[in-house]
Amino acid sequence: AAAPPPPPAAGGGGAGAPPAAPPAADEADLGVDDAFAALGVDVAERLLRATDDLARDVAPGTAVDVVPVALARDADAVGWPRVRTGWAARTFAKTGLLDGLDLGVVAASPALWGASTFARDLGHLGVAVLRAGRPAGVPFVLHESPDGLRVASRRALFEGLIRSAPWLARHLDVGRDRARALRRALTRATVVAARLRAAATVTQATLRAAGRDAALERHRQEQGRLYPAGRLDLPAAAVPRFRADDVALTLGRVVAAAEATTLVAHYDEDWFANPRASEALRAADARAEGVLAPPREHAPRLVDALVKDWEGALA
């Protein structure tokens, strides 16, 4: 039987209530003529609103507690392997995903602290696969897309593998109940980390559009939302530093979730072990054009689907 078509780009198709969400951003609000940035802020704000109730159940009430949660420290009892070793070659040997890839060039954390660094290194592996697929004659800056979405979405797709119960059962040799418990812990960490980055995205946009006083007020609002049991003398590690790729990171998480849904639909929940799925990913990587941001009118549906997946994993 003919292999299913490659997955399409996602662009196709505590105490007191949190502060009221501001109206959706547009290009004028941002102070820049940048539809991509406006879309990222829309997605960040919707993600925060959509996870307010969920976060009250799973997120730490104070900033002091957020770091171990966001790093999934409660999942560290498992013996997480090192990605940049024979493990990667053995894991993907029958899929063809790593064919021609020199694992020595894959970025890796200097020390494996646990689930969080393992996920980060999986993300690095996914990006290395993407870059290895660049067509000859296409500069890497164009292949990866100037907005950074192609790299951010691929990183998020591979980081998200460890939240797949089939992946955990297959590659960590844990039983079904343990795999589900790990998935809950890792999803909790993902929700907390995603909300931190989304809050940084909207606060940075406010700084650009309205200046420091407005950004400080927005920062206070978002900290009240993130930590309802509240402290404003927050440790630095609990307040994400603004990054130039905040928008790409926020959008990349949503795009990757849509791509994962498509991969599961075509190749089942263990798509990561399917050579045809690897072939589809490599074919997508060989295209010169980058990943397209979802049309603005599709963004609410994509965010809601992502949050629904998180809710299912935490149930």
HELIX and SHEET records of a PDB file:
HELIX    1   1 GLU A   27  LEU A   30  1                                   4    
HELIX    2   2 ALA A   35  VAL A   58  1                                  24    
HELIX    3   3 ALA A   63  ASP A   65  5                                   3    
HELIX    4   4 VAL A   66  ALA A   70  1                                   5    
HELIX    5   5 ARG A   73  ALA A   75  5                                   3    
HELIX    6   6 GLY A   86  THR A   91  1                                   6    
HELIX    7   7 LEU A  103  VAL A  105  5                                   3    
HELIX    8   8 ALA A  115  ALA A  132  1                                  18    
HELIX    9   9 PHE A  140  HIS A  143  1                                   4    
HELIX   10  10 LEU A  149  GLU A  159  1                                  11    
HELIX   11  11 GLY A  160  ARG A  163  5                                   4    
HELIX   12  12 ALA A  165  HIS A  171  1                                   7    
HELIX   13  13 ARG A  176  ALA A  210  1                                  35    
HELIX   14  14 ARG A  212  LEU A  226  1                                  15    
HELIX   15  15 ALA A  236  ALA A  238  5                                   3    
HELIX   16  16 ASP A  246  TYR A  267  1                                  22    
HELIX   17  17 TRP A  271  ALA A  273  5                                   3    
HELIX   18  18 PRO A  275  ASP A  285  1                                  11    
HELIX   19  19 ARG A  296  HIS A  298  5                                   3    
HELIX   20  20 ALA A  299  LEU A  314  1                                  16    
END                                                                             
